[in-house]
Amino acid sequence: MGADEPGGERRTLVAGNWKMHHDHLQAIRTVQELGLRLDPGALARVEVTVHPPFTDLRSVQTVLEDRAIPLVLGAQHCHSDDAGAFTGEVSAPMLARLGVRYVLVGHSERRQLFGQSDAQVAAALRAVLRHGMVPVLCVGETAGEREAGETEARLAAQVAAAADGLTVEQIAGMVVAYEPIWAIGTGATATADDAQRACAHIRARLGDLSSPEAAAATRILYGGSVNPDNTAALVAGPDVGGVLVGGASLDAASFSDIVSAAATVRRSSRR
């Protein structure tokens, strides 16, 4: 499933990050139910990815392929090296061999809970690109940074650290997810205007690093307490190319409702 619609427009992307939830049997049941629930009309307008834990990837890959379920397989993280003595880590070539298409890079939980630095995020992003997959670069500010008026500076710094030196083609083909840390798993959600402003700022910074044309082609998602009720308003922003969904992606009914809501947004409102 490609990112482009006929005519060169970017399809909305709805990505489900399962985090450390669902064993492989629960994962199989979830994707099977998604296959039954997702509306083919919505899938013509929206690209849908699921990012299970590493232990589920092979099971999910098999179900998606055997049943021709139109979901794209994603992963939550990878190491920057292709191999080595890194106990507990998974490399980009391992993911590529499993048919993974999208890889989250620099999720705030990796940065905050596991000490992932901007340099490590940049190295992992390049590993993903090196093995023919699409990085989903996650950026966002803390509550303290937001209150101090530092949101734009923080986003600009994270984007520059990860994307500086990439080619125009690499920037055009990547995905960026704006996930305000204060909204993740808290029930608090940025307003649609907040999400649009942040995504527009990210796009402008990408344009500074590459070209306006490459930045315009980049899909920029919003993530943070996304649910079926707020999806359409969030995705309606002209610079918001989709949503990165956490807890609501674990349930097939709620996740399919999010996909349907994203599909209702008129294409004329999208970059």
MIMAR-127129 format. One line per field, with one value per residue: x, y, z of N, C-alpha, C, O in turn; residue number from 1; residue in three letters. Coordinates in steps of 0.2 Angstrom, whole numbers, plus 2048, in hexadecimal, padded with zeros to 3 digits. Example, Ala and Ser with C-alpha at 12.3 -4.5 7.8 and 13.67 -1.06 7.14 Angstrom:
n_u = 842  840
n_v = 7E4  7F5
n_w = 827  823
ca_u = 83E  844
ca_v = 7EA  7FB
ca_w = 827  824
c_u = 842  840
c_v = 7F0  800
c_w = 827  827
o_u = 847  843
o_v = 7EF  806
o_w = 82A  828
k = 1  2
r = ala  ser
//
This chain:
n_u = 804  804  80A  804  7F6  7EC  7F1  7FA  7F8  7FA  7F6  7EC  7F3  7F0  7F7  7F9  800  804  80C  812  808  7FC  7FF  805  7FA  7EF  7F2  7F0  7E2  7DE  7E2  7DB  7CE  7CE  7D0  7C3  7BB  7C0  7BC  7BB  7BA  7BE  7CC  7D0  7D3  7DB  7EA  7EF  7F8  7FF  808  80F  815  826  826  81A  81B  81E  813  808  80C  80B  7FD  7F7  7FC  7F8  7EA  7E8  7E6  7E3  7ED  7FC  80C  814  822  828  834  846  857  866  871  875  877  87E  885  879  870  85F  85A  854  857  857  858  853  845  842  842  837  82D  829  824  823  82B  82B  835  83E  834  82B  82B  835  83F  83E  83C  846  851  855  85F  860  869  86A  85D  85E  867  861  856  85C  861  854  851  85B  858  84D  841  834  836  82E  82F  82F  82A  829  823  825  81A  81F  828  81E  817  820  821  829  826  827  835  83A  835  83B  848  849  844  84E  85A  857  855  85E  869  863  85D  853  84A  849  844  838  831  830  828  821  81D  814  813  80E  815  80E  801  801  7F9  7F2  7E6  7E4  7E3  7EB  7E3  7DB  7E0  7EC  7F3  7F3  7FB  807  80B  80C  817  821  821  826  833  838  838  842  84D  84D  844  836  82E  831  82E  820  81C  81E  816  80E  80A  7FE  7FF  7F8  7EE  7E4  7D4  7C4  7BB  7C2  7CA  7C6  7C6  7D3  7DA  7D6  7DE  7E8  7F5  7F6  7F9  7F4  7F1  7FA  7F6  7F4  7EE  7E1  7E2  7E3  7D8  7CD  7C1  7C0  7CC  7C9  7BE  7C5  7CD  7C2  7BD  7C8  7C8  7BD  7C0  7C2  7CB  7CF  7D2  7DF  7F1
n_v = 7FA  80A  81B  825  82C  82A  837  83C  841  841  833  833  82D  821  81B  80E  80C  800  7FE  7F7  7EC  7DF  7CE  7C1  7BA  7C2  7CC  7C6  7C4  7D1  7D7  7CF  7D2  7E0  7DF  7DB  7E5  7F1  7FE  7FC  807  811  80D  810  81D  81F  81A  80D  808  7FC  7FA  7EE  7E6  7E0  7D2  7CE  7D0  7C7  7BE  7C7  7CC  7C0  7BD  7C9  7C7  7BA  7BC  7C6  7D3  7E4  7EC  7F5  7F0  7F5  7FA  7FD  802  803  7FD  807  800  7F3  7E6  7DE  7DE  7E1  7DF  7DB  7E3  7E7  7E7  7F1  7EA  7DD  7E1  7E5  7D9  7D2  7D8  7E5  7F6  803  80C  811  81F  825  827  82F  828  820  829  82F  825  81C  823  827  830  83F  83D  82F  82C  832  82A  81D  821  822  815  80E  814  810  802  802  805  810  81D  823  831  836  844  851  85B  85E  860  86A  871  875  87E  888  88E  888  87F  880  882  876  86C  870  86E  860  85B  860  85A  84C  84C  854  855  84A  845  84E  845  83B  842  846  83A  835  833  83E  83F  849  849  84F  84E  850  84C  83E  830  835  83A  847  852  85A  869  86A  875  877  86B  86D  879  875  86A  872  87A  870  86C  877  878  86C  870  87A  872  86A  86C  876  86E  861  861  863  857  84F  844  849  845  845  841  83B  837  834  831  829  834  840  83F  843  852  854  84F  857  863  86C  869  85D  84D  841  835  82F  822  81C  814  813  80B  7FE  7F7  7F0  7F5  803  808  805  80E  81A  81A  81B  827  830  82E  835  842  84F  84E  85A  863  85F  85F
n_w = 800  7FB  7FF  7F7  7EF  7DF  7D4  7DC  7E9  7FB  805  813  823  82F  83D  848  858  861  86D  87C  87C  879  876  86A  866  86A  861  855  855  856  84A  841  844  840  833  82F  833  82E  822  810  808  810  811  805  805  810  817  822  830  83B  84A  852  861  861  862  85C  84F  844  845  842  836  82E  82F  829  81C  818  818  811  816  816  81D  823  828  837  842  852  856  853  853  84F  849  83E  843  852  862  86B  877  878  86E  85D  84C  83D  830  835  837  82A  823  828  821  826  824  829  836  846  84D  859  863  870  87C  87A  87A  887  891  88E  88B  87E  873  869  860  85F  85A  84D  848  848  83F  833  831  82F  823  81B  81A  812  817  81E  829  837  83F  84F  858  865  872  884  892  89A  891  888  890  892  886  87D  873  864  862  868  860  853  856  858  84C  844  849  846  838  830  823  81C  80C  7FF  7FA  804  80F  809  809  816  826  832  843  84D  85E  86C  87B  887  884  882  885  890  88F  88C  87E  871  869  85A  853  85A  856  848  847  84D  844  838  83B  83C  82F  829  82E  829  81C  81C  81E  812  805  800  7F9  7FC  809  809  804  80E  81A  829  839  846  857  867  873  869  863  85D  85D  85C  851  843  844  847  83C  832  831  826  826  82D  82B  82F  83C  84B  855  865  873  86E  863  866  867  85C  857  85B  855  847  846  848  83C  832  836  832  825  821  81F  814  805  7FF  809  80C  80C
ca_u = 800  808  807  801  7F0  7ED  7F2  800  7F7  7FC  7F0  7EC  7F6  7EE  7FB  7F8  805  801  810  813  802  7FA  803  804  7F3  7EB  7F4  7ED  7DB  7DD  7E3  7D6  7C8  7CF  7CF  7BC  7B8  7C2  7B8  7BF  7BA  7C3  7D2  7D2  7D5  7DF  7EF  7EE  7FD  7FF  80F  80E  81B  82A  824  814  81C  81D  80C  804  80E  808  7F5  7F6  7FE  7F3  7E3  7E7  7E3  7E7  7F1  803  80F  819  826  828  83B  84B  85E  869  876  872  879  883  884  875  86B  858  859  852  85A  853  857  84E  83F  840  841  830  828  828  824  824  82F  82C  83C  83E  82D  82C  82C  83C  844  83D  83D  84C  857  857  861  85E  86E  868  857  860  86B  85B  852  860  860  84E  851  860  855  848  83B  832  837  829  833  82A  82D  824  825  823  816  823  82A  818  815  825  821  82F  824  82A  83C  83C  833  840  84F  848  844  855  85F  856  854  863  86D  85F  85C  84D  846  848  83F  831  82F  830  822  823  817  814  810  80F  816  809  7FB  801  7F6  7F0  7DF  7E4  7E4  7EB  7DE  7DC  7E4  7F2  7F6  7F5  801  80D  80D  80E  81E  825  822  82A  83A  83A  839  848  852  84D  841  82F  82A  832  82A  819  81A  81E  810  80F  804  7FD  7FE  7F7  7E7  7DF  7CE  7BF  7B7  7C6  7CE  7C5  7C8  7DA  7DD  7D4  7E3  7EB  7FC  7F6  7F8  7F1  7F2  7FD  7F1  7F6  7EA  7DB  7E4  7E4  7D1  7CC  7BB  7C2  7D1  7C5  7BA  7CA  7CE  7BC  7BD  7CD  7C6  7B7  7C3  7C2  7D2  7D0  7D5  7E6  7F7
ca_v = 800  810  821  82A  82B  82C  83E  83E  843  83C  830  833  828  820  816  80B  80A  7FB  7FF  7F0  7E9  7D9  7C8  7C0  7B7  7C8  7D0  7C3  7C5  7D8  7D9  7CC  7D6  7E6  7DD  7DA  7EB  7F7  7FF  7FC  80E  815  80B  813  824  81F  815  80B  804  7FA  7F9  7EA  7E5  7DB  7CA  7CD  7D2  7C1  7BC  7CC  7CC  7BA  7BE  7CE  7C5  7B5  7BE  7CC  7D9  7EA  7F0  7F5  7EE  7F9  7F8  803  805  7FE  7FF  80A  7FB  7ED  7E0  7DF  7DC  7E6  7DA  7DD  7E8  7E5  7EB  7F3  7E4  7D8  7E3  7E5  7D2  7D1  7DC  7EB  7FB  809  80B  817  820  82B  828  833  823  81D  82E  831  820  818  827  827  836  841  83A  828  82D  834  824  818  823  820  80E  80D  816  80B  7FC  803  806  817  81F  827  834  839  84A  854  85F  85C  865  870  875  879  884  88D  891  885  87A  881  881  86F  869  872  86B  859  85A  861  854  846  84C  858  851  846  847  850  83F  838  846  846  833  833  835  841  83F  84D  846  852  849  851  849  837  82B  839  83C  84E  852  861  86B  869  87B  876  866  870  87E  871  867  877  87C  86A  86C  87D  876  867  874  87D  86C  867  870  876  869  85B  862  863  850  84B  843  84B  842  847  83B  83D  836  834  82C  82A  83A  846  83E  847  858  855  84E  85D  868  86B  866  857  847  83B  834  829  820  818  810  811  806  7F7  7F5  7F0  7F9  80A  809  806  814  820  81A  81D  82F  833  82D  83A  849  851  84F  861  866  85C  861
ca_w = 800  7FB  802  7F2  7EB  7D9  7D4  7E0  7EF  800  808  81A  826  835  840  84F  85C  867  872  87F  87D  874  874  863  865  86A  85B  84F  855  854  842  83D  845  83C  82C  82E  835  82A  81C  80A  806  814  810  7FF  807  816  818  829  832  842  84D  858  864  85D  863  858  848  840  845  83F  82E  82B  82E  824  815  816  818  80C  81A  814  822  822  82F  839  848  857  858  851  855  84A  846  83B  847  857  869  86E  879  878  868  857  847  837  82C  837  836  823  821  82A  81E  829  81F  82D  83C  84B  84F  85E  866  876  881  879  87C  88E  895  88D  88A  877  872  862  85B  85E  856  847  845  846  839  82D  831  82C  81C  818  818  80D  81B  81F  830  83A  843  854  85B  869  878  88B  895  89C  88B  885  895  892  880  879  86E  85D  863  869  85A  84E  858  857  845  841  84B  842  830  82D  81F  817  805  7FE  7F9  80A  813  806  80A  81D  829  839  847  853  864  872  881  88C  882  881  88A  895  88D  889  877  86E  865  853  851  85C  852  842  848  84E  83E  833  83D  83B  828  827  830  824  816  81D  81D  80C  800  802  7F5  800  80F  807  803  814  81E  830  83D  84D  85C  86E  875  863  863  857  85D  85A  84B  83D  845  847  835  82E  831  820  827  831  826  832  844  84E  85A  86A  876  86A  85D  869  866  854  856  85C  850  841  846  846  835  82F  837  82E  81E  81F  81E  80D  802  7FD  80F  80E  808
c_u = 804  805  804  7FB  7F1  7ED  7F7  7FF  7F9  7F6  7F1  7EF  7F3  7F3  7FA  7FE  803  806  811  80C  800  800  802  7FD  7EE  7EC  7F0  7E6  7DA  7DD  7DD  7CF  7C9  7CE  7C7  7B9  7BA  7BE  7BC  7BF  7BE  7CA  7D5  7D5  7DA  7E4  7EF  7F4  7FC  806  80E  815  81F  828  81E  815  81B  816  807  806  80B  800  7F4  7F7  7F9  7EC  7E2  7E4  7E7  7E9  7F8  807  814  81D  826  82F  840  852  861  86E  872  872  87E  881  880  86F  864  856  857  854  855  852  853  847  83D  83F  83A  82B  825  829  826  827  82E  833  83B  838  82F  82E  833  841  844  83F  843  852  859  859  85F  863  86C  861  859  863  866  857  856  861  85A  84E  856  85D  84F  841  839  832  831  82C  82E  82E  827  827  822  81E  819  826  824  817  81A  826  826  82D  828  832  83E  83A  839  846  84E  848  84B  85A  85E  857  859  867  869  85E  855  848  844  843  838  82E  82E  829  824  81C  818  810  812  80F  811  802  7FB  7FF  7F3  7E8  7DE  7E6  7E6  7E5  7E0  7E1  7EB  7F6  7F8  7FB  807  810  80F  815  823  826  826  831  83C  83C  840  84E  853  84B  83A  82B  82B  82E  823  817  81A  818  812  809  804  7FC  7FD  7F0  7E2  7DA  7C9  7BC  7BC  7CA  7CD  7C7  7CF  7DD  7DB  7D9  7E7  7F2  7FC  7F4  7F6  7F2  7F6  7F9  7F5  7F1  7E4  7DC  7E4  7DD  7CF  7C6  7BD  7C7  7CD  7C1  7BF  7CC  7C8  7BC  7C2  7CB  7C0  7BA  7C4  7C9  7D3  7D3  7DC  7EB  7F8
c_v = 806  816  826  827  82C  834  841  841  83E  83A  832  82D  827  81A  814  809  806  7FC  7F8  7ED  7E3  7D4  7C6  7BD  7BD  7CC  7CD  7C5  7CD  7DA  7D5  7D0  7DD  7E5  7DD  7E1  7F1  7F8  800  803  812  814  80E  81A  824  819  813  806  802  7F8  7F5  7E9  7E0  7D4  7C9  7CE  7CD  7BF  7C1  7CC  7C6  7BB  7C3  7CB  7BF  7B7  7C4  7D2  7DF  7EF  7F0  7F4  7F3  7F7  7FE  806  800  801  802  805  7F6  7E7  7E2  7DD  7E1  7E2  7DE  7E2  7E4  7E9  7EC  7ED  7DF  7DA  7E3  7DE  7CF  7D5  7E3  7F1  802  807  811  818  826  82C  82B  82E  820  823  82F  82B  81C  81C  828  82E  838  83E  832  828  82E  82D  81E  81A  821  819  80B  80E  812  805  7FC  804  80E  818  824  82B  838  83F  84D  857  85C  861  86B  874  879  87F  88A  890  88E  880  87A  87F  87A  86B  86A  86E  863  857  85B  85C  84E  846  850  853  84B  849  84A  84A  83C  83C  846  83F  831  835  839  841  844  84A  84A  84E  849  84E  841  833  82F  83B  843  84E  859  862  86A  86F  87A  871  869  875  87A  86D  86C  879  876  86A  871  87B  871  86B  877  878  869  86C  871  871  862  85B  861  85C  84C  84A  845  849  846  841  83E  83C  837  82F  82D  831  840  845  843  84F  859  854  853  862  867  868  85F  851  841  83B  82E  828  81B  813  80E  80D  7FF  7F4  7F6  7F5  801  80C  80A  80C  81A  820  81D  825  832  833  832  841  84A  851  856  865  864  85F  85B
c_w = 800  7FE  7FD  7EF  7E4  7D8  7D8  7E7  7F5  804  810  81D  82D  838  847  852  862  86D  875  881  877  874  86D  862  865  864  855  84F  853  84D  83E  83E  841  835  82A  82F  830  823  816  808  80A  813  809  800  80C  816  820  82A  839  844  853  85B  860  85D  85F  851  843  83F  841  837  82B  82A  829  81D  813  815  814  810  818  819  821  829  831  840  84C  859  854  853  84F  846  843  83F  84C  85E  86D  871  87A  872  862  851  841  832  82E  836  82E  820  823  826  821  824  823  834  840  84D  853  862  86D  87C  880  87C  884  893  894  88B  883  876  86B  85E  85A  859  84F  844  843  840  833  82C  82D  825  818  816  815  811  81C  827  831  840  848  857  860  86F  87F  88D  897  897  888  88A  894  88B  87B  874  867  85D  864  863  854  850  857  850  842  843  847  83B  82D  829  81B  811  804  7FD  800  80F  810  808  811  81F  830  83D  84D  859  86A  878  886  88B  881  886  890  895  88B  882  875  86A  85E  850  854  858  84B  842  849  847  838  835  83B  833  826  829  82B  81D  816  81C  816  807  802  7FE  7F9  806  80E  806  809  818  826  834  843  851  863  86F  86F  865  85E  857  85B  854  845  83E  845  840  831  82D  82A  820  82B  82C  829  839  846  855  85F  86D  872  864  860  868  85F  853  856  856  849  841  845  83F  831  830  833  827  81C  81D  816  80B  800  803  810  809  803
o_u = 808  7FF  800  7FA  7F6  7E9  7F8  803  7F9  7F2  7F7  7ED  7F3  7F2  7F8  801  800  804  812  80B  803  805  7FD  7FB  7EA  7E7  7ED  7E3  7D5  7D9  7DB  7CC  7C4  7CB  7C5  7B4  7B5  7BD  7C1  7C4  7C2  7CE  7DB  7D9  7DE  7E1  7F0  7F6  7F9  80A  80E  81A  81D  828  81C  811  817  814  803  801  808  7FE  7EF  7F3  7F6  7E9  7DC  7E0  7ED  7E8  7FB  805  818  81A  825  830  83E  853  85F  86F  86C  86E  881  87C  882  869  863  850  858  854  850  84D  84F  843  837  83A  837  825  820  82E  82A  825  831  836  838  836  834  832  836  846  849  842  846  857  85F  855  85D  861  86D  861  857  862  866  856  853  861  85A  84C  854  860  84A  83C  83E  82F  82F  82C  82A  833  821  82D  81C  81D  817  826  825  815  818  82A  828  831  82B  834  843  83E  83B  84A  853  84B  84D  85E  862  859  85A  86A  86D  85E  850  842  83F  83F  833  827  82B  825  829  817  81D  80A  817  80B  80F  7FE  7F6  801  7F2  7E5  7D9  7EB  7E2  7E2  7E6  7E5  7F0  7FC  7FD  7FF  80C  815  813  819  828  82C  82A  836  842  841  844  853  858  84F  837  826  826  82B  81F  811  818  814  817  803  808  7F8  801  7EC  7DD  7DB  7CA  7BA  7B9  7CD  7D1  7CA  7D2  7E1  7DE  7D8  7E9  7F5  802  7EF  7F6  7F3  7F6  7F8  7F8  7EF  7E1  7D7  7E4  7DD  7CF  7C6  7BB  7C7  7CF  7C0  7BD  7CC  7C9  7BA  7C0  7CD  7BF  7B6  7C7  7CD  7D9  7D6  7DF  7EA  7FD
o_v = 807  816  82A  821  830  837  847  843  838  83D  832  827  82C  814  819  804  809  7F9  7F3  7EC  7E4  7D5  7C9  7BE  7BD  7CF  7D1  7C6  7CE  7DD  7D8  7D1  7DF  7E9  7DE  7E2  7F6  7F3  804  806  817  818  80E  81C  829  813  818  801  805  7F5  7F8  7EC  7DC  7D1  7C3  7CC  7CD  7BD  7BF  7CC  7C6  7B9  7C2  7CD  7BF  7B4  7C7  7D6  7DF  7F5  7EB  7F7  7F5  7F2  804  80B  7FB  807  801  806  7F4  7E2  7E7  7DA  7E4  7E1  7E3  7E4  7DE  7EF  7E8  7EC  7DB  7D6  7E1  7DD  7CA  7D4  7E5  7F1  806  802  816  814  82B  832  829  82F  81F  821  830  82C  819  819  829  833  834  83C  830  823  82A  82C  81B  816  81F  817  807  80A  810  802  7F8  802  812  815  828  828  83C  83E  84C  856  85A  867  871  87A  87E  884  88F  894  892  87D  875  87C  877  867  865  86C  860  852  856  85A  84A  842  850  84E  848  84F  848  84B  839  839  846  83F  82C  839  836  842  843  84A  848  84A  845  84D  83E  833  82C  83D  845  84A  85E  85E  869  86E  87B  872  868  875  87C  86D  86A  87A  878  86A  870  87D  871  869  878  87A  866  870  86C  86E  85F  856  85E  85A  847  84F  842  84B  849  83C  842  841  83A  829  832  833  845  84A  846  852  85E  858  854  866  861  865  85D  851  83C  840  829  82C  816  80E  808  80A  7FB  7EE  7FB  7F9  805  811  80E  80F  81F  825  821  828  838  838  834  845  846  855  858  86A  866  861  85C
o_w = 805  800  800  7EE  7E2  7DC  7D8  7EA  7F3  805  812  81B  831  835  84B  850  866  872  871  887  872  871  86A  85C  861  861  851  84A  850  84A  839  839  83E  832  825  82C  82F  820  816  805  807  812  808  7FC  80D  815  824  827  83D  840  858  859  85C  857  85D  84D  83E  83A  83D  833  825  825  825  818  80E  811  813  80D  819  819  81E  82E  82C  843  84A  85C  852  855  849  840  845  83E  84C  85E  871  86E  87D  872  861  852  840  830  82A  834  82C  81C  820  828  81F  821  821  837  83E  84F  852  864  870  880  885  87F  887  898  899  888  882  877  867  858  854  855  84A  83E  83E  83C  82E  826  829  821  813  811  815  80E  81A  82B  82E  846  846  85A  85E  871  87E  88A  896  897  886  887  895  889  877  871  865  859  861  861  851  84B  854  84E  83E  83E  846  838  827  82C  816  810  809  800  801  812  814  809  812  81C  833  83A  851  858  86D  879  889  88F  880  88C  895  899  888  880  877  867  85C  84C  850  856  849  83E  846  846  835  830  839  831  821  825  829  81A  811  81A  815  804  805  801  7FA  808  813  807  809  819  828  832  846  84F  865  86E  870  867  85A  852  858  852  842  839  842  83E  82B  828  829  81B  82C  829  825  83C  842  859  85D  869  872  861  85C  868  85C  84E  852  854  845  83B  842  83C  82C  82B  830  824  816  81B  813  80E  800  802  815  804  7FF
k = 1  2  3  4  5  6  7  8  9  10  11  12  13  14  15  16  17  18  19  20  21  22  23  24  25  26  27  28  29  30  31  32  33  34  35  36  37  38  39  40  41  42  43  44  45  46  47  48  49  50  51  52  53  54  55  56  57  58  59  60  61  62  63  64  65  66  67  68  69  70  71  72  73  74  75  76  77  78  79  80  81  82  83  84  85  86  87  88  89  90  91  92  93  94  95  96  97  98  99  100  101  102  103  104  105  106  107  108  109  110  111  112  113  114  115  116  117  118  119  120  121  122  123  124  125  126  127  128  129  130  131  132  133  134  135  136  137  138  139  140  141  142  143  144  145  146  147  148  149  150  151  152  153  154  155  156  157  158  159  160  161  162  163  164  165  166  167  168  169  170  171  172  173  174  175  176  177  178  179  180  181  182  183  184  185  186  187  188  189  190  191  192  193  194  195  196  197  198  199  200  201  202  203  204  205  206  207  208  209  210  211  212  213  214  215  216  217  218  219  220  221  222  223  224  225  226  227  228  229  230  231  232  233  234  235  236  237  238  239  240  241  242  243  244  245  246  247  248  249  250  251  252  253  254  255  256  257  258  259  260  261  262  263  264  265  266  267  268  269  270  271
r = met  gly  ala  asp  glu  pro  gly  gly  glu  arg  arg  thr  leu  val  ala  gly  asn  trp  lys  met  his  his  asp  his  leu  gln  ala  ile  arg  thr  val  gln  glu  leu  gly  leu  arg  leu  asp  pro  gly  ala  leu  ala  arg  val  glu  val  thr  val  his  pro  pro  phe  thr  asp  leu  arg  ser  val  gln  thr  val  leu  glu  asp  arg  ala  ile  pro  leu  val  leu  gly  ala  gln  his  cys  his  ser  asp  asp  ala  gly  ala  phe  thr  gly  glu  val  ser  ala  pro  met  leu  ala  arg  leu  gly  val  arg  tyr  val  leu  val  gly  his  ser  glu  arg  arg  gln  leu  phe  gly  gln  ser  asp  ala  gln  val  ala  ala  ala  leu  arg  ala  val  leu  arg  his  gly  met  val  pro  val  leu  cys  val  gly  glu  thr  ala  gly  glu  arg  glu  ala  gly  glu  thr  glu  ala  arg  leu  ala  ala  gln  val  ala  ala  ala  ala  asp  gly  leu  thr  val  glu  gln  ile  ala  gly  met  val  val  ala  tyr  glu  pro  ile  trp  ala  ile  gly  thr  gly  ala  thr  ala  thr  ala  asp  asp  ala  gln  arg  ala  cys  ala  his  ile  arg  ala  arg  leu  gly  asp  leu  ser  ser  pro  glu  ala  ala  ala  ala  thr  arg  ile  leu  tyr  gly  gly  ser  val  asn  pro  asp  asn  thr  ala  ala  leu  val  ala  gly  pro  asp  val  gly  gly  val  leu  val  gly  gly  ala  ser  leu  asp  ala  ala  ser  phe  ser  asp  ile  val  ser  ala  ala  ala  thr  val  arg  arg  ser  ser  arg  arg
//
